[in-house]
């Protein structure tokens, strides 16, 4: 599976878990995995847009960790 597809699949999984009322710890684990997959995608694709997307995801994860 390529990195882009992995990121999209992970996003779908996170949304399904949210709808199902998954505990914050489960969602946090999925968000961490999403960050790793997004980093792999950005490294493969390269470019400023990929780096910016990973930075934004990292910042969102940091905000969510405080809320959990």
Beta strands, then each sheet from edge to edge (+ up, - down):
end
